[in-house]
Structures are given as structure tokens and as C-alpha cells.
Amino acid sequence: MYMIDQGLVRSRQAERLAEADQASRARRVASARRWARRAEQASQRAARASSAVW
């Protein structure tokens, strides 16, 4: 009985680790997209400002 419980605990722990890894990866992707969007907006603002000067 103890071996079955231990195996179950290990499999659940592995599942939780995999879920945490997946969630972390999703957060990194979302953050990268957000920063890329901000950089693009800043680039567009800079281009407009540059063209307004000339």
C-alpha cells in the first residue's frame, strides 16, 4: 500500500511541476509579446516625431 501511495505522490508532484513550468513559459511569452508591442509603439512614436521635425 505504501509503495502505491508513494508512486501516486510522485506522479502528482511531476504533474504539478509540469503545470508550473507550462504556466511560467506562458507568462514569459505574454511578457515578451507585451514588450515587443511597447517597443513597436515607441518606434512608431519616434518615427512620427522625426518626421514632424523635418
Secondary structure, 3 states (H helix, E strand, C coil): CHHHHHHHHHHHHHHHHHHHHHHHHHHHHHHHHHHHHHHHHHHHHHHHHHHHHC
